[in-house]
Amino acid sequence: MKEYWTSLASLLGVLAFCQSLLQSVFPPELRFATVKLFNRMFHWFSSYCYFDITEIDGVNTNELYNAVQLYLSSSVSITGSRLSLTRALNSSAITFGLSNNDSIVDTFNGVSVLWEHVVTQRQSQTFSWRPLPEEKRGFTLRIRKRDKSLILDSYMDYIMEKANDIRRKNQDRLLYTNSRGGSLDSRGQPWESVPFKHPSTFDTLAMDPIKKQEIMDDLKDFANGQGFYQKTGRAWKRGYLLFGPPGTGKSSMIAAMANYLGYDIYDLELTEVHTNSELRKLLMKTSSKSIIVIEDIDCSLTLSNRAKSNNVSTNGIRSSYGDMGEMRGGGGGEDGGNTSITLSGLLNFTDGLWSCCGSERIFVFTTNHIEKLDPALLRSGRMDMHIFMNYCSFPALKILLKNYLVLDESDLDGVVLKELEGVVDKAEMTPADVSEVLIKNRRDNGKAVRELLEALKVRAKGINEKNIVTLREKGSEYLEEEQEKRALESPKEGCEFEKEEESDCKKGNDEKQESTTTTIEK
């Protein structure tokens, strides 16, 4: 045993002597050059090419690294054997990723590529404005040389697009509102945000299914229409106008649109916008794949009548451009003056050059009185699709019964179903009113249906009586108008009769005078 350890020590001594001899004969520079030469020779004879994607590019984060990490998470969650789990900020989903120094094979357009996640210790901390992580991370992509020109560029574009879709799907929706008085938040942004948790979807939306499907198809065509909009030379945006009585589901429609497309919502409060310049700045700070909402535009702003632009003004320029109108906010500023933006500014916001500073945006206006809006806001290109949110119809009523009471059409009695169908259109009851009746009685389905039917009958009867009263009032007004017309016409007839009598008397007196004169002469 002692001889074994002696021989082992002698062998180690010989190896140490050889190492020191090699270091003295072959300096580090020569060894580095030799390794580099062997690597080049290897690449010359190799059929593969390699691309490194590091986590940090200089001092900035490499967006391509994050995109590759997200993209591979959709593949490794199925095929990987050793995975890392992560959860991003403002995300409700957990994503999977490759572990350190693990690899995975991916296929794109029939070409197989190899991804390897390389993690090494950072040897020395170089000078930087911010501390760098101790580990150096990156992805290495291996592609056959003959496939490099075929898929590299398109493959990278595909990865970026796919990563954006995954990020938007995993990330919670955000609801933004413009800061009060145009002030900026701590990050210098004019928008304040909160997580958007509205549960409304097109499945739960109380609306005619045919109209609902038309809206969903239009939204889907818009989201997938980047090539179409580029080919036709149009800005990638679309406008929707939701109008109808209060309580018909306009806000729920907006939430359903956001959840269907996965877009953020920017709720623009126009009364807090002072000038057209502020309006443009707010638009510039909105992100793509978003819905910009202006609710109750007929209430938030007072649009001056454009017919008044004919009035003579001391300012010639204002008289020339007065037909663009002016919008005034509901309250005054700190100095007591009214804050205002012009109609021209709002039109440019929705359909001017400034509306093209982003892509894939949707503008939604809501109003209870469409007749109060200026026709310039309603034309195609600004409000492309007009959606009338009507009172609760029978198809919408069936959706509400399923949502609140979990009752299908087959679960209801045939007689009750016919009564509901016959009275719901006459009642002119909003989905909000119907929902309130069902919510109060949701513990007892039978009682809920009975009270709903009774409420619909009462509302229909009240509307019928109201219509009768209205007809009577119109009839009495018509009779009063006829009587006034007759009263105005009767004095004229009397005057004409008196005039005729006077003329006849005058004519008779003249004839009598003539006859008397003739007799005297004789």
MIPA-895943 format. One line per 10 residues: number of its first residue (from 1); their letters; for each residue y negated, x negated, z of C-alpha. Coordinates in steps of 0.1 Angstrom, whole numbers. Layout:
NUM) a) Y,X,Z  ...
END
This chain:
1) mkeywtslas) 0,0,0  -23,-29,8  -16,-45,-26  -25,-12,-43  -60,-11,-27  -65,-48,-35  -58,-43,-71  -80,-12,-73  -109,-31,-58  -104,-59,-83
11) llgvlafcqs) -104,-34,-112  -136,-18,-99  -152,-53,-97  -142,-60,-133  -157,-27,-145  -189,-34,-126  -191,-69,-142  -185,-54,-177  -212,-27,-171  -238,-53,-160
21) llqsvfppel) -228,-74,-190  -233,-45,-214  -267,-37,-198  -278,-73,-203  -264,-76,-238  -273,-40,-249  -307,-30,-234  -316,7,-230  -336,9,-261  -307,-3,-282
31) rfatvklfnr) -283,21,-265  -307,50,-272  -310,40,-308  -273,38,-311  -268,73,-296  -295,86,-319  -278,70,-349  -244,86,-340  -261,120,-336  -276,117,-370
41) mfhwfssycy) -243,107,-386  -227,137,-368  -253,161,-382  -249,147,-417  -212,153,-417  -214,186,-396  -214,220,-413  -236,235,-386  -273,233,-378  -287,239,-343
51) fditeidgvn) -319,255,-331  -333,252,-295  -353,280,-280  -368,268,-247  -380,291,-219  -414,273,-216  -433,260,-247  -457,235,-232  -473,254,-204  -469,289,-219
61) tnelynavql) -439,312,-217  -419,314,-249  -418,351,-260  -388,344,-283  -368,332,-253  -374,365,-235  -366,384,-266  -333,366,-271  -324,371,-235  -329,409,-238
71) ylsssvsitg) -312,411,-272  -281,393,-259  -280,415,-229  -269,444,-252  -239,424,-264  -228,405,-233  -226,436,-212  -196,445,-233  -180,412,-243  -191,387,-216
81) srlsltraln) -168,376,-188  -194,360,-166  -227,377,-164  -261,375,-146  -279,407,-135  -317,411,-137  -342,439,-132  -376,435,-147  -409,447,-132  -416,485,-138
91) ssaitfglsn) -380,489,-150  -355,515,-138  -325,498,-155  -305,466,-147  -299,443,-176  -271,418,-182  -274,383,-193  -255,351,-200  -247,329,-171  -257,292,-171
101) ndsivdtfng) -241,271,-199  -222,301,-212  -219,311,-248  -213,342,-270  -207,349,-307  -229,373,-325  -227,388,-360  -256,396,-383  -253,408,-419  -217,396,-419
111) vsvlwehvvt) -226,361,-407  -213,348,-374  -236,327,-351  -231,311,-317  -255,314,-288  -253,291,-258  -274,294,-227  -283,258,-217  -295,251,-181  -303,216,-169
121) qrqsqtfswr) -322,200,-141  -357,190,-149  -358,152,-145  -395,146,-138  -424,169,-131  -450,163,-158  -487,171,-153  -493,208,-157  -520,233,-146  -492,253,-130
131) plpeekrgft) -459,241,-114  -429,242,-136  -395,255,-125  -369,229,-113  -344,241,-139  -350,237,-177  -336,267,-195  -331,275,-231  -309,290,-258  -292,270,-285
141) lrirkrdksl) -284,288,-318  -257,274,-340  -256,286,-376  -237,273,-406  -259,253,-429  -251,275,-459  -262,306,-440  -295,292,-427  -317,304,-456  -299,337,-457
151) ildsymdyim) -304,351,-422  -326,329,-401  -360,346,-407  -346,381,-409  -324,375,-378  -354,364,-357  -374,395,-368  -344,417,-360  -341,401,-325  -378,407,-317
161) ekandirrkn) -376,443,-328  -344,450,-310  -358,434,-278  -389,456,-279  -368,487,-282  -346,476,-252  -377,467,-232  -393,501,-239  -361,519,-231  -356,501,-198
171) qdrllytnsr) -392,501,-187  -406,532,-170  -433,551,-188  -469,546,-176  -497,571,-173  -531,556,-178  -566,571,-171  -599,555,-178  -618,541,-148  -646,561,-133
181) ggsldsrgqp) -679,553,-148  -664,527,-172  -657,502,-144  -630,476,-147  -600,471,-124  -590,438,-107  -575,426,-140  -606,434,-160  -590,464,-177  -608,497,-182
191) wesvpfkhps) -575,517,-177  -557,524,-144  -520,532,-145  -493,549,-124  -456,553,-132  -450,584,-154  -422,604,-139  -426,638,-156  -392,653,-163  -402,675,-192
201) tfdtlamdpi) -380,672,-223  -376,692,-255  -344,706,-241  -362,722,-211  -394,732,-230  -397,770,-233  -405,773,-269  -391,788,-301  -361,765,-311  -371,764,-348
211) kkqeimddlk) -406,753,-341  -394,729,-315  -371,712,-340  -399,710,-366  -420,691,-340  -391,668,-331  -384,660,-368  -421,652,-373  -422,629,-344  -390,611,-355
221) dfangqgfyq) -404,606,-390  -436,592,-376  -417,567,-353  -395,555,-381  -422,555,-407  -437,521,-405  -426,512,-441  -439,546,-454  -474,541,-439  -476,506,-452
231) ktgrawkrgy) -465,516,-487  -490,545,-488  -519,525,-473  -524,547,-443  -530,538,-407  -498,542,-386  -511,571,-365  -508,608,-363  -528,636,-347  -516,668,-330
241) llfgppgtgk) -537,698,-318  -521,720,-291  -540,753,-287  -532,786,-270  -537,806,-238  -536,787,-204  -501,784,-190  -482,782,-223  -469,747,-218  -494,723,-235
251) ssmiaamany) -491,696,-209  -454,700,-208  -453,695,-245  -472,662,-242  -448,650,-215  -418,660,-237  -433,640,-266  -437,609,-245  -402,611,-231  -387,618,-266
261) lgydiydlel) -404,587,-281  -405,565,-251  -443,561,-254  -469,555,-227  -497,581,-222  -534,574,-221  -552,604,-206  -588,600,-218  -615,617,-196  -644,619,-220
271) tevhtnselr) -669,629,-192  -666,594,-179  -675,578,-212  -712,571,-217  -715,558,-252  -697,554,-285  -693,517,-278  -674,524,-245  -652,548,-264  -643,521,-289
281) kllmktssks) -636,495,-261  -612,520,-245  -594,524,-278  -591,486,-282  -575,483,-248  -547,508,-256  -513,495,-265  -492,504,-295  -464,530,-291  -487,552,-270
291) iiviedidcs) -500,588,-269  -538,592,-264  -545,626,-249  -578,645,-246  -571,677,-227  -593,708,-228  -618,693,-252  -637,725,-254  -643,723,-216  -648,686,-211
301) ltlsnraksn) -676,684,-237  -702,707,-250  -707,703,-287  -741,712,-300  -741,736,-329  -744,717,-361  -764,745,-376  -793,735,-353  -796,702,-372  -819,720,-396
311) nvstngirss) -846,720,-369  -875,697,-377  -875,665,-355  -903,640,-350  -877,613,-355  -869,612,-392  -837,593,-387  -824,618,-362  -833,647,-385  -813,631,-413
321) ygdmgemrgg) -782,624,-393  -785,654,-369  -756,671,-386  -732,647,-369  -738,667,-337  -738,655,-301  -714,658,-273  -727,659,-237  -707,653,-206  -704,678,-179
331) gggedggnts) -724,657,-154  -753,634,-153  -753,597,-146  -767,580,-116  -801,580,-131  -800,617,-135  -797,615,-173  -769,632,-192  -741,609,-205  -733,617,-241
341) itlsgllnft) -713,605,-271  -719,617,-306  -695,637,-327  -695,608,-352  -683,585,-324  -654,609,-316  -645,612,-353  -645,575,-358  -623,572,-326  -596,594,-342
351) dglwsccgse) -599,586,-379  -624,558,-385  -620,520,-389  -617,515,-351  -586,538,-350  -567,513,-370  -570,484,-345  -535,493,-333  -504,508,-347  -479,536,-339
361) rifvfttnhi) -504,557,-320  -505,594,-315  -536,614,-308  -532,648,-290  -560,673,-284  -555,704,-263  -578,735,-262  -576,771,-251  -602,782,-276  -598,766,-311
371) ekldpallrs) -627,786,-325  -651,765,-303  -641,732,-320  -660,718,-349  -642,721,-382  -646,683,-387  -622,677,-358  -595,700,-372  -590,686,-407  -559,667,-418
381) grmdmhifmn) -561,630,-410  -575,638,-376  -554,667,-364  -525,665,-388  -504,692,-371  -517,723,-354  -492,737,-328  -499,772,-315  -485,775,-279  -479,813,-277
391) ycsfpalkil) -469,836,-250  -433,837,-238  -410,850,-266  -374,861,-262  -359,827,-274  -382,809,-249  -372,834,-222  -335,825,-227  -344,788,-222  -362,796,-189
401) lknylvldes) -333,817,-177  -309,788,-184  -333,762,-168  -339,781,-135  -309,803,-131  -283,785,-152  -277,818,-170  -266,819,-206  -270,849,-229  -233,858,-223
411) dldgvvlkel) -239,859,-185  -264,888,-187  -256,925,-191  -261,938,-226  -284,966,-215  -306,943,-195  -307,918,-223  -319,944,-247  -346,956,-223  -358,920,-219
421) egvvdkaemt) -359,915,-256  -378,948,-262  -405,942,-235  -411,905,-235  -433,904,-266  -453,934,-255  -460,919,-220  -478,888,-233  -467,869,-203  -470,831,-203
431) padvsevlik) -440,808,-196  -458,797,-164  -459,832,-151  -422,838,-160  -412,805,-144  -430,815,-111  -410,848,-109  -377,829,-115  -386,801,-90  -393,826,-62
441) nrrdngkavr) -360,843,-66  -337,815,-78  -313,819,-48  -303,854,-62  -298,856,-99  -295,894,-100  -327,899,-80  -345,873,-102  -336,891,-134  -345,925,-120
451) ellealkvra) -379,914,-107  -386,896,-140  -378,928,-159  -400,948,-136  -429,923,-139  -426,924,-177  -427,962,-178  -457,963,-155  -475,938,-176  -466,956,-209
461) kgineknivt) -478,989,-194  -511,974,-183  -517,958,-217  -509,992,-234  -533,1010,-211  -559,983,-217  -555,987,-254  -559,1025,-251  -591,1021,-231  -603,995,-256
471) lrekgseyle) -597,1020,-285  -615,1047,-266  -644,1025,-259  -645,1015,-295  -643,1052,-305  -671,1062,-281  -692,1033,-294  -686,1045,-329  -696,1080,-320  -728,1068,-303
481) eeqekrales) -736,1047,-333  -731,1077,-356  -753,1098,-334  -781,1072,-334  -779,1070,-372  -782,1107,-375  -811,1108,-350  -829,1081,-370  -822,1100,-403  -833,1135,-390
491) pkegcefeke) -870,1127,-385  -872,1113,-420  -858,1146,-434  -883,1166,-413  -911,1145,-426  -900,1149,-462  -898,1187,-457  -934,1188,-442  -946,1166,-470  -931,1190,-496
501) eesdckkgnd) -948,1220,-478  -981,1202,-477  -979,1194,-514  -969,1230,-522  -998,1243,-502  -1022,1218,-518  -1009,1228,-552  -1014,1265,-544  -1050,1259,-531  -1058,1240,-562
511) ekqestttti) -1045,1267,-584  -1064,1294,-564  -1096,1273,-566  -1092,1269,-604  -1087,1307,-608  -1118,1314,-587  -1139,1290,-607  -1127,1306,-640  -1137,1341,-627  -1172,1330,-618
521) ek) -1177,1313,-651  -1167,1345,-668
END
